[in-house]
């Protein structure tokens, strides 16, 4: 299905969602990068197998002149905060 719409941002977004479960594609002009680059932001847990699978698939789906700059993983952590003071 992605090959039919290959070269479009929506094809890359759909691939990201299918492989990572959740994620967002940021084009170069959205984050101040170099032309024809893009980043992927996700909170997925990546294994070597997932990374290898995604790397192969993205080459067939992305625009030929576009280059992936990075996959940024964002996670939210919650923990109690403790503060100690000694005099």
Buried (B, 14 or more C-beta within 10 A) or exposed (E): EBEEEBBBBEBBBBBBBEBBEEBBBBBBEEEEBEEEBBBBBBEBEEEEEEEEEBEEBBEEBBBEEBBBBEBBBEEEEEEEEEEEEEE
